[in-house]
Amino acid sequence: MLEIPLSDADWARVEGLFPELPPSTRGRPRRSDRDILNAILWLQQHKEKWHRLPATFPPQQTCYLRYMAWNKAGILKRVNELLNVDQFDV
């Protein structure tokens, strides 16, 4: 079973899949891709619903929006392959 939060070694294996975006000058600072990925992987491992995401992770709305974008782009499929994780819809 994959350890959450991701170890530095696991994160290094998948870090290159996430696009580097310039910092925004408006609104709140962007949440880290690593924190969002940890939340998504936690949901996958525990087979929980979004509203059960622990408060130690970024807000569920933020995680869900990033999940949708990454899923559509095929990033999550590649992450699951690289980390040898069973993929399912959260």
Secondary structure, 3 states (H helix, E strand, C coil): CCCCCCCHHHHHHHHHHCCCCCCCCCCCCCCCHHHHHHHHHHHHHHCCCHHHCCCCCCCHHHHHHHHHHHHHHCHHHHHHHHCCCCCCCC
